[in-house]
């Protein structure tokens, strides 16, 4: 277990604890990423199926670097099965693999705010709606508000107050 060398006592405990949940609290520059990376490698080394490991990072770059470090310990074929990435990338992957359960194709497109704003502009133009009166960003904010409040299209059209 060459990968355990160079860890201090607290890091060693965090990496090698196998039973139950574990919380790692540490300040900047204390080796958290190294500990988490080595912990995942240690779990795989101790026969935890990589497919059963979920690791969320703040950036895709961090996920890539962590996977590369893990692959050096357990091998590329094992590391590629870990569910690792940003919240958005991991859950998009889950949605794609499970899309058929909700009647969606797995190759659906996820629009960011700029994409949706462009669609709103296009729809306003196609329907000859005055974009000075119905400002695209305000329309977008209103749609977002309704979605956040779980208001469906049917509920919207059945509520005169919302329409007004």
Secondary structure by P-SEA (a helix, b strand, c coil): ccccccccaaaaaaacccccbbbbbbccccaaaaaaaaaaaaaaaaccccccbbbbcccaaaaaaaaaaaaaaccaaaaaacccccaaaaaaaaaaaaccccccccbbbbbcaaaaaaaaaaaaaaaccccccccaaaaaaaaaaaaaacccaaaaaacccccc
